[in-house]
Amino acid sequence: MQALSGNDVIPSVSIVGCGTVGAALGKILSDAGYPIKGVATSRPETARAAGEKVGAHAYSDRPWEVTRGVDVVFITTPDDLIASVCAEIARHQGFDKNAVVIHCSGALSSDILSPARRGGALAASLHPLQSFATVNQAVRLVPGSFCTIEGDAEAMPVVRQIVHDLGGILLEIGKDKKTLYHAAAVAASNYLVTLLDFVLNLGEAAGMPRDMAFKAFHPLIMGTLNNVDARGIPDALTGPIARGDVETVSTHLKAMEEGAASFLPLYRCLGRFTVDLALAKKTITRERADILLKLLR
Ligand SMILES: NC(=O)c1ccc[n+]([C@@H]2O[C@H](COP(=O)([O-])OP(=O)(O)OC[C@H]3O[C@@H](n4cnc5c(N)ncnc54)[C@H](OP(=O)(O)O)[C@@H]3O)[C@@H](O)[C@H]2O)c1
């Protein structure tokens, strides 16, 4: 590792799989003073372009050529290639003893990198809790984003330092909890899109043009997010279920049967979970909750 001053030591880095996330991490770390020794992708032409983008000293489509003699190796390929790419590098003795090998998948734990451990390297995962469409967007968004880490204890000081130098907010998680954590991230991002699609479809069924519906509901959505931020859950819950308004919920169900029947299962399911929140907020009685649950079954 390259010594800076005092106790500060900056590790050398190589990036295998230098697409959106790999290139962004490479760019931010390079700007923070990390030497980017090499990058590898699946083809020589993309490897060269990625190398130029992050200012790497070397590039290759044979990952082990850029990982030997390097302190930190990021494997930022698509998730379903991480294990095989790691195994291939290990087969070519591409990891130094005590090198820290990191992947950035939210769904997988560091155990997917076990071939690297067999040669004496250390395994970790570092997941930026964000969605990135482009390298430039990722370079802007990683600083200030939560970065969830787990892995071998000896690797953690280096991984924590990297999160700090990326400008990320550190969040440590148990290895065995990674899948549940990822399910939460899917709910926060993907299922939120599904929920908004549900809102827009009901708006359309009510006669609102779809492009106007999002604009119309936007202040309500943002107001609700602000309430959750300010007051937490269940206190931020408002509306007919929180008030125990059985008649209103009943008329919703009747109207949807006539005008938007395919969304009834989703409305009912969300409604049942909302009854639990209203109970937790203590704005409805157990008896009222049971009437609502029967209606929403
Ligand atoms: N994008 C996000 O929003 C986001 C957010 C958080 C975490 N992540 C995680 O970050 C990781 C990378 O995702 P990404 O979105 O950056 O993917 P990406 O943009 O598709 O980039 C994948 C990279 O892997 C390279 N690659 C493919 N096969 C390879 C191989 N056999 N050997 C070496 N390199 C290979 C590709 O090179 P070629 O161009 O030559 O194929 C490309 O450079 C994933 O684990 C993902 O879960 C992504």
The ligand as a Tripos MOL2 file, in Angstrom:
@<TRIPOS>MOLECULE
LIG
   48    52     1     0     0
SMALL
NO_CHARGES

@<TRIPOS>ATOM
      1 N1        -26.5320    0.4030  -11.4050 N.am      1 LIG1
      2 C1        -27.0400    0.5030  -10.1870 C.2       1 LIG1
      3 O1        -28.0160    1.2400   -9.9700 O.2       1 LIG1
      4 C2        -26.4230   -0.2400   -9.0210 C.ar      1 LIG1
      5 C3        -26.6410    0.2490   -7.7220 C.ar      1 LIG1
      6 C4        -26.0440   -0.4090   -6.6460 C.ar      1 LIG1
      7 C5        -25.2760   -1.5450   -6.8780 C.ar      1 LIG1
      8 N2        -25.0950   -2.0190   -8.1500 N.ar      1 LIG1
      9 C6        -24.2710   -3.2220   -8.3440 C.3       1 LIG1
     10 O2        -23.0650   -2.8590   -9.0210 O.3       1 LIG1
     11 C7        -22.6220   -3.9730   -9.8120 C.3       1 LIG1
     12 C8        -22.4120   -3.5070  -11.2450 C.3       1 LIG1
     13 O3        -23.6190   -3.0190  -11.7630 O.3       1 LIG1
     14 P1        -23.6260   -1.9660  -12.9800 P.3       1 LIG1
     15 O4        -24.9910   -1.3750  -13.0110 O.co2     1 LIG1
     16 O5        -22.4490   -1.0840  -12.8790 O.co2     1 LIG1
     17 O6        -23.4370   -2.9490  -14.2440 O.3       1 LIG1
     18 P2        -23.0470   -2.5570  -15.7380 P.3       1 LIG1
     19 O7        -23.1550   -1.0820  -15.9550 O.co2     1 LIG1
     20 O8        -23.8050   -3.4820  -16.6150 O.co2     1 LIG1
     21 O9        -21.4960   -2.9160  -15.8440 O.3       1 LIG1
     22 C9        -21.0420   -4.2550  -15.8360 C.3       1 LIG1
     23 C10       -19.5890   -4.2790  -16.2400 C.3       1 LIG1
     24 O10       -19.1350   -5.6340  -16.1380 O.3       1 LIG1
     25 C11       -18.3610   -5.9240  -17.2860 C.3       1 LIG1
     26 N3        -18.3310   -7.3650  -17.5180 N.ar      1 LIG1
     27 C12       -19.3230   -8.1620  -18.0020 C.ar      1 LIG1
     28 N4        -18.8820   -9.4420  -18.0690 N.ar      1 LIG1
     29 C13       -17.5930   -9.4350  -17.6180 C.ar      1 LIG1
     30 C14       -16.5940  -10.4380  -17.4540 C.ar      1 LIG1
     31 N5        -16.8580  -11.7250  -17.7440 N.pl3     1 LIG1
     32 N6        -15.3800  -10.0810  -16.9920 N.ar      1 LIG1
     33 C15       -15.1040   -8.7920  -16.6900 C.ar      1 LIG1
     34 N7        -16.0080   -7.7860  -16.8180 N.ar      1 LIG1
     35 C16       -17.2360   -8.1170  -17.2830 C.ar      1 LIG1
     36 C17       -19.0310   -5.1440  -18.3880 C.3       1 LIG1
     37 O11       -18.1280   -5.0140  -19.4700 O.3       1 LIG1
     38 P3        -18.6210   -5.0650  -21.0080 P.3       1 LIG1
     39 O12       -19.1870   -3.7140  -21.2710 O.co2     1 LIG1
     40 O13       -17.3700   -5.3670  -21.7650 O.co2     1 LIG1
     41 O14       -19.6420   -6.1740  -21.0810 O.co2     1 LIG1
     42 C18       -19.3050   -3.8200  -17.6670 C.3       1 LIG1
     43 O15       -18.1370   -3.0380  -17.6680 O.3       1 LIG1
     44 C19       -23.6850   -5.0670   -9.6690 C.3       1 LIG1
     45 O16       -23.2750   -5.9670   -8.6600 O.3       1 LIG1
     46 C20       -24.9140   -4.2970   -9.2180 C.3       1 LIG1
     47 O17       -25.8190   -5.0820   -8.4480 O.3       1 LIG1
     48 C21       -25.6410   -1.3820   -9.2300 C.ar      1 LIG1
@<TRIPOS>BOND
     1     1     2 1
     2     2     3 2
     3     2     4 1
     4     4     5 ar
     5     4    48 ar
     6     5     6 ar
     7     6     7 ar
     8     7     8 ar
     9     8     9 1
    10     8    48 ar
    11     9    10 1
    12     9    46 1
    13    10    11 1
    14    11    12 1
    15    11    44 1
    16    12    13 1
    17    13    14 1
    18    14    15 2
    19    14    16 1
    20    14    17 1
    21    17    18 1
    22    18    19 2
    23    18    20 1
    24    18    21 1
    25    21    22 1
    26    22    23 1
    27    23    24 1
    28    23    42 1
    29    24    25 1
    30    25    26 1
    31    25    36 1
    32    26    27 ar
    33    26    35 ar
    34    27    28 ar
    35    28    29 ar
    36    29    30 ar
    37    29    35 ar
    38    30    31 1
    39    30    32 ar
    40    32    33 ar
    41    33    34 ar
    42    34    35 ar
    43    36    37 1
    44    36    42 1
    45    37    38 1
    46    38    39 2
    47    38    40 1
    48    38    41 1
    49    42    43 1
    50    44    45 1
    51    44    46 1
    52    46    47 1
@<TRIPOS>SUBSTRUCTURE
     1 LIG1         1 GROUP 0 **** ****
